[in-house]
Amino acid sequence: MLSPQLLKEFLDEKYDLYNRPEFIETDPIQIPHTYTLAEDIEISGFLTATIAWGQRKTIINNAHRLMQIMGNNPSDFVINARNEQIEKLKYFVHRTFQGVDCIFFIHALRNIYKNHSGLKVLFETSYARKKKIENVLVDFRNTFFELGDGQERSRKHVSDVNKNAAAKRLNMFLRWMVRTDKRGVDFGLWNAIPPSALYIPLDLHTGNVARKIGLLTRTQNDWKAVEELTLQLRKFDPDDPIKYDFALFGLGIFEKF
């Protein structure tokens, strides 16, 4: 087992290797990178992160298809699409995320942009009050499902940290929106949430690598494991611990570590 200093140097090296613009070409983050308007980046990023499980190629292809159905103008679609336009989403399918879920998500996002000033304000205002991302994720989920009608089957597609969910996709979305290091991968659009507050987007690959190198002892990929691993990563970089997502994910996906 490597010493903490050697392990930090190893992870820093892998972070530097994978946190490059070339990473975008093979990652779902390429979808929001096709846009320049902040609201388009936010909405396309959120929807892409929502379906980010399974094969990466399939995730990317389906996210592109979803954007095409929305006229490649996601913010305008969320705010202004007529019911007959929204109904075209009923044929969209990504694994268990189906058309009925997609339609509900559009209505929930419309509510957020019309009644809560958008995703950025919603998340940043919640963080200003709660100061903990896990509480922000609870707030967000409550707001997302405040419409009531037609939401029950869609609830499984927004993680509930109150039930110890790892919330990988929400944490990944926050990484995309919050982190900024001038490397051109993450966007850094939401500057009222510090990168130091973020949590690792824990999935099968990052979890397995973290266990192999001694950063994670918990066997389940749940919120308790997210907290344990993030705490260890904060020892290496308290200001930007989630930069090591690039290292852990890259080791798992590209190097089959």
MIGU-836073 format. One record per residue (C-alpha): x, y, z; residue in one letter; residue number from 1. Coordinates in nm, 2 decimals, decimal comma, always signed. Example, Ala and Ser with C-alpha at 12.3 -4.5 7.8 and 13.67 -1.06 7.14 Angstrom:
(node (+1,23 -0,45 +0,78) 'a' 1)
(node (+1,37 -0,11 +0,71) 's' 2)
REM end
This chain:
(node (+0,00 +0,00 +0,00) 'm' 1)
(node (+0,13 +0,34 -0,09) 'l' 2)
(node (+0,20 +0,60 +0,17) 's' 3)
(node (-0,05 +0,90 +0,18) 'p' 4)
(node (+0,21 +1,12 +0,02) 'q' 5)
(node (+0,28 +0,88 -0,26) 'l' 6)
(node (-0,09 +0,81 -0,31) 'l' 7)
(node (-0,16 +1,18 -0,34) 'k' 8)
(node (+0,12 +1,21 -0,60) 'e' 9)
(node (-0,02 +0,92 -0,79) 'f' 10)
(node (-0,37 +1,06 -0,79) 'l' 11)
(node (-0,24 +1,41 -0,88) 'd' 12)
(node (-0,07 +1,25 -1,18) 'e' 13)
(node (-0,38 +1,07 -1,30) 'k' 14)
(node (-0,59 +1,39 -1,24) 'y' 15)
(node (-0,36 +1,58 -1,46) 'd' 16)
(node (-0,37 +1,30 -1,73) 'l' 17)
(node (-0,75 +1,28 -1,75) 'y' 18)
(node (-0,87 +1,63 -1,67) 'n' 19)
(node (-0,80 +1,75 -2,03) 'r' 20)
(node (-1,03 +1,86 -2,32) 'p' 21)
(node (-0,97 +1,53 -2,48) 'e' 22)
(node (-1,17 +1,37 -2,20) 'f' 23)
(node (-1,48 +1,55 -2,33) 'i' 24)
(node (-1,48 +1,34 -2,65) 'e' 25)
(node (-1,56 +1,02 -2,47) 't' 26)
(node (-1,77 +1,15 -2,18) 'd' 27)
(node (-2,14 +1,25 -2,14) 'p' 28)
(node (-2,02 +1,60 -2,05) 'i' 29)
(node (-1,98 +1,65 -2,42) 'q' 30)
(node (-2,36 +1,71 -2,44) 'i' 31)
(node (-2,36 +2,04 -2,24) 'p' 32)
(node (-2,04 +2,14 -2,41) 'h' 33)
(node (-2,23 +2,18 -2,73) 't' 34)
(node (-2,40 +2,49 -2,59) 'y' 35)
(node (-2,29 +2,83 -2,48) 't' 36)
(node (-2,60 +2,98 -2,31) 'l' 37)
(node (-2,58 +2,90 -1,94) 'a' 38)
(node (-2,94 +2,78 -1,91) 'e' 39)
(node (-2,88 +2,54 -2,21) 'd' 40)
(node (-2,57 +2,41 -2,04) 'i' 41)
(node (-2,75 +2,36 -1,71) 'e' 42)
(node (-3,06 +2,19 -1,85) 'i' 43)
(node (-2,87 +1,97 -2,10) 's' 44)
(node (-2,63 +1,88 -1,83) 'g' 45)
(node (-2,90 +1,79 -1,58) 'f' 46)
(node (-3,09 +1,57 -1,83) 'l' 47)
(node (-2,77 +1,41 -1,95) 't' 48)
(node (-2,66 +1,34 -1,59) 'a' 49)
(node (-3,00 +1,19 -1,52) 't' 50)
(node (-2,96 +0,92 -1,78) 'i' 51)
(node (-2,59 +0,87 -1,71) 'a' 52)
(node (-2,59 +0,50 -1,62) 'w' 53)
(node (-2,50 +0,21 -1,84) 'g' 54)
(node (-2,27 +0,21 -2,14) 'q' 55)
(node (-2,12 +0,55 -2,20) 'r' 56)
(node (-2,17 +0,53 -2,58) 'k' 57)
(node (-2,54 +0,46 -2,52) 't' 58)
(node (-2,57 +0,74 -2,27) 'i' 59)
(node (-2,41 +0,99 -2,51) 'i' 60)
(node (-2,62 +0,87 -2,81) 'n' 61)
(node (-2,95 +0,89 -2,61) 'n' 62)
(node (-2,86 +1,23 -2,47) 'a' 63)
(node (-2,79 +1,36 -2,82) 'h' 64)
(node (-3,13 +1,22 -2,93) 'r' 65)
(node (-3,31 +1,38 -2,64) 'l' 66)
(node (-3,15 +1,72 -2,73) 'm' 67)
(node (-3,26 +1,67 -3,09) 'q' 68)
(node (-3,62 +1,61 -2,98) 'i' 69)
(node (-3,60 +1,93 -2,79) 'm' 70)
(node (-3,48 +2,11 -3,10) 'g' 71)
(node (-3,13 +2,14 -2,97) 'n' 72)
(node (-3,25 +2,44 -2,77) 'n' 73)
(node (-3,32 +2,29 -2,43) 'p' 74)
(node (-3,39 +2,60 -2,23) 's' 75)
(node (-3,63 +2,74 -2,48) 'd' 76)
(node (-3,80 +2,40 -2,50) 'f' 77)
(node (-3,83 +2,38 -2,12) 'v' 78)
(node (-3,98 +2,73 -2,09) 'i' 79)
(node (-4,19 +2,75 -2,41) 'n' 80)
(node (-4,26 +2,41 -2,56) 'a' 81)
(node (-4,63 +2,35 -2,64) 'r' 82)
(node (-4,80 +2,04 -2,51) 'n' 83)
(node (-4,79 +1,87 -2,85) 'e' 84)
(node (-4,41 +1,93 -2,86) 'q' 85)
(node (-4,36 +1,79 -2,52) 'i' 86)
(node (-4,57 +1,49 -2,61) 'e' 87)
(node (-4,30 +1,39 -2,86) 'k' 88)
(node (-4,09 +1,29 -2,57) 'l' 89)
(node (-4,32 +1,00 -2,49) 'k' 90)
(node (-4,12 +0,78 -2,73) 'y' 91)
(node (-3,79 +0,85 -2,56) 'f' 92)
(node (-3,64 +0,56 -2,37) 'v' 93)
(node (-3,31 +0,51 -2,18) 'h' 94)
(node (-3,32 +0,19 -1,98) 'r' 95)
(node (-3,59 +0,25 -1,72) 't' 96)
(node (-3,60 +0,62 -1,78) 'f' 97)
(node (-3,90 +0,63 -2,02) 'q' 98)
(node (-4,11 +0,89 -2,20) 'g' 99)
(node (-4,35 +0,94 -1,91) 'v' 100)
(node (-4,05 +1,02 -1,69) 'd' 101)
(node (-3,90 +1,26 -1,95) 'c' 102)
(node (-4,22 +1,45 -1,98) 'i' 103)
(node (-4,25 +1,48 -1,61) 'f' 104)
(node (-3,89 +1,61 -1,59) 'f' 105)
(node (-3,97 +1,88 -1,84) 'i' 106)
(node (-4,27 +2,00 -1,64) 'h' 107)
(node (-4,06 +1,99 -1,32) 'a' 108)
(node (-3,78 +2,19 -1,48) 'l' 109)
(node (-4,03 +2,44 -1,62) 'r' 110)
(node (-4,16 +2,49 -1,26) 'n' 111)
(node (-3,81 +2,55 -1,14) 'i' 112)
(node (-3,72 +2,80 -1,41) 'y' 113)
(node (-4,06 +2,99 -1,39) 'k' 114)
(node (-4,12 +2,98 -1,01) 'n' 115)
(node (-3,77 +2,93 -0,86) 'h' 116)
(node (-3,55 +3,14 -1,09) 's' 117)
(node (-3,37 +2,83 -1,24) 'g' 118)
(node (-3,14 +2,55 -1,13) 'l' 119)
(node (-2,85 +2,78 -1,05) 'k' 120)
(node (-3,05 +3,00 -0,81) 'v' 121)
(node (-3,23 +2,70 -0,66) 'l' 122)
(node (-2,91 +2,52 -0,57) 'f' 123)
(node (-2,71 +2,82 -0,47) 'e' 124)
(node (-2,99 +2,96 -0,25) 't' 125)
(node (-3,03 +2,63 -0,08) 's' 126)
(node (-2,65 +2,60 -0,02) 'y' 127)
(node (-2,65 +2,95 +0,13) 'a' 128)
(node (-2,91 +2,84 +0,38) 'r' 129)
(node (-2,80 +2,48 +0,45) 'k' 130)
(node (-2,42 +2,49 +0,39) 'k' 131)
(node (-2,41 +2,11 +0,33) 'k' 132)
(node (-2,46 +1,95 -0,01) 'i' 133)
(node (-2,65 +1,65 +0,13) 'e' 134)
(node (-2,91 +1,90 +0,26) 'n' 135)
(node (-2,91 +2,08 -0,07) 'v' 136)
(node (-2,98 +1,76 -0,25) 'l' 137)
(node (-3,28 +1,69 -0,02) 'v' 138)
(node (-3,41 +2,05 -0,09) 'd' 139)
(node (-3,37 +2,00 -0,46) 'f' 140)
(node (-3,56 +1,67 -0,46) 'r' 141)
(node (-3,84 +1,82 -0,26) 'n' 142)
(node (-3,87 +2,11 -0,50) 't' 143)
(node (-3,84 +1,89 -0,81) 'f' 144)
(node (-4,14 +1,69 -0,70) 'f' 145)
(node (-4,36 +1,96 -0,56) 'e' 146)
(node (-4,59 +1,96 -0,86) 'l' 147)
(node (-4,75 +1,64 -0,74) 'g' 148)
(node (-4,93 +1,50 -1,04) 'd' 149)
(node (-4,77 +1,21 -1,24) 'g' 150)
(node (-4,46 +1,20 -1,03) 'q' 151)
(node (-4,46 +0,87 -0,85) 'e' 152)
(node (-4,28 +0,64 -1,10) 'r' 153)
(node (-4,03 +0,92 -1,18) 's' 154)
(node (-3,91 +0,96 -0,82) 'r' 155)
(node (-3,66 +0,68 -0,86) 'k' 156)
(node (-3,47 +0,89 -1,11) 'h' 157)
(node (-3,38 +1,16 -0,86) 'v' 158)
(node (-3,17 +1,01 -0,58) 's' 159)
(node (-3,28 +1,04 -0,22) 'd' 160)
(node (-2,99 +1,08 +0,01) 'v' 161)
(node (-3,23 +1,05 +0,30) 'n' 162)
(node (-3,25 +0,69 +0,20) 'k' 163)
(node (-2,87 +0,66 +0,19) 'n' 164)
(node (-2,85 +0,68 -0,20) 'a' 165)
(node (-2,51 +0,76 -0,34) 'a' 166)
(node (-2,66 +1,03 -0,56) 'a' 167)
(node (-2,39 +0,97 -0,82) 'k' 168)
(node (-2,57 +1,15 -1,10) 'r' 169)
(node (-2,66 +1,46 -0,89) 'l' 170)
(node (-2,30 +1,48 -0,76) 'n' 171)
(node (-2,17 +1,45 -1,11) 'm' 172)
(node (-2,40 +1,73 -1,23) 'f' 173)
(node (-2,28 +1,95 -0,94) 'l' 174)
(node (-1,92 +1,88 -1,03) 'r' 175)
(node (-1,99 +1,99 -1,39) 'w' 176)
(node (-2,16 +2,31 -1,28) 'm' 177)
(node (-1,94 +2,41 -0,98) 'v' 178)
(node (-1,58 +2,31 -1,04) 'r' 179)
(node (-1,36 +2,54 -1,23) 't' 180)
(node (-0,99 +2,49 -1,30) 'd' 181)
(node (-0,94 +2,66 -1,64) 'k' 182)
(node (-0,88 +2,31 -1,80) 'r' 183)
(node (-1,20 +2,33 -2,01) 'g' 184)
(node (-1,38 +2,02 -1,89) 'v' 185)
(node (-1,60 +2,13 -1,59) 'd' 186)
(node (-1,79 +2,45 -1,64) 'f' 187)
(node (-1,76 +2,65 -1,32) 'g' 188)
(node (-2,09 +2,83 -1,38) 'l' 189)
(node (-2,22 +2,82 -1,02) 'w' 190)
(node (-1,96 +3,02 -0,82) 'n' 191)
(node (-2,17 +3,06 -0,50) 'a' 192)
(node (-2,11 +2,69 -0,41) 'i' 193)
(node (-1,74 +2,62 -0,33) 'p' 194)
(node (-1,57 +2,32 -0,49) 'p' 195)
(node (-1,46 +2,22 -0,13) 's' 196)
(node (-1,83 +2,14 -0,05) 'a' 197)
(node (-1,88 +1,89 -0,33) 'l' 198)
(node (-1,90 +1,51 -0,29) 'y' 199)
(node (-1,75 +1,24 -0,51) 'i' 200)
(node (-1,98 +1,10 -0,78) 'p' 201)
(node (-1,95 +0,74 -0,66) 'l' 202)
(node (-2,01 +0,46 -0,91) 'd' 203)
(node (-1,89 +0,11 -0,96) 'l' 204)
(node (-1,56 +0,22 -1,12) 'h' 205)
(node (-1,46 +0,49 -0,87) 't' 206)
(node (-1,57 +0,27 -0,58) 'g' 207)
(node (-1,37 -0,03 -0,69) 'n' 208)
(node (-1,05 +0,18 -0,76) 'v' 209)
(node (-1,09 +0,36 -0,42) 'a' 210)
(node (-1,11 +0,03 -0,24) 'r' 211)
(node (-0,81 -0,12 -0,42) 'k' 212)
(node (-0,59 +0,18 -0,32) 'i' 213)
(node (-0,71 +0,19 +0,04) 'g' 214)
(node (-0,93 +0,50 +0,03) 'l' 215)
(node (-1,26 +0,33 +0,09) 'l' 216)
(node (-1,35 +0,05 +0,33) 't' 217)
(node (-1,73 +0,05 +0,30) 'r' 218)
(node (-1,84 -0,23 +0,06) 't' 219)
(node (-2,17 -0,07 -0,05) 'q' 220)
(node (-2,18 +0,22 -0,29) 'n' 221)
(node (-2,41 +0,44 -0,08) 'd' 222)
(node (-2,41 +0,78 +0,08) 'w' 223)
(node (-2,20 +0,66 +0,37) 'k' 224)
(node (-1,94 +0,54 +0,12) 'a' 225)
(node (-1,96 +0,88 -0,05) 'v' 226)
(node (-1,89 +1,06 +0,28) 'e' 227)
(node (-1,60 +0,82 +0,36) 'e' 228)
(node (-1,43 +0,86 +0,03) 'l' 229)
(node (-1,48 +1,23 +0,00) 't' 230)
(node (-1,34 +1,28 +0,35) 'l' 231)
(node (-1,02 +1,10 +0,24) 'q' 232)
(node (-1,00 +1,30 -0,08) 'l' 233)
(node (-1,03 +1,63 +0,12) 'r' 234)
(node (-0,71 +1,53 +0,30) 'k' 235)
(node (-0,53 +1,55 -0,04) 'f' 236)
(node (-0,69 +1,87 -0,15) 'd' 237)
(node (-0,93 +2,04 +0,09) 'p' 238)
(node (-1,02 +2,31 -0,16) 'd' 239)
(node (-1,10 +2,09 -0,46) 'd' 240)
(node (-1,13 +1,73 -0,34) 'p' 241)
(node (-1,35 +1,62 -0,63) 'i' 242)
(node (-1,09 +1,68 -0,89) 'k' 243)
(node (-0,98 +1,33 -0,80) 'y' 244)
(node (-1,30 +1,20 -0,97) 'd' 245)
(node (-1,10 +1,23 -1,29) 'f' 246)
(node (-0,82 +1,01 -1,15) 'a' 247)
(node (-1,04 +0,74 -1,00) 'l' 248)
(node (-1,28 +0,72 -1,29) 'f' 249)
(node (-0,99 +0,73 -1,54) 'g' 250)
(node (-0,81 +0,45 -1,36) 'l' 251)
(node (-1,13 +0,24 -1,36) 'g' 252)
(node (-1,25 +0,31 -1,71) 'i' 253)
(node (-0,94 +0,36 -1,92) 'f' 254)
(node (-0,68 +0,17 -1,73) 'e' 255)
(node (-0,90 -0,11 -1,60) 'k' 256)
(node (-0,71 -0,07 -1,27) 'f' 257)
REM end
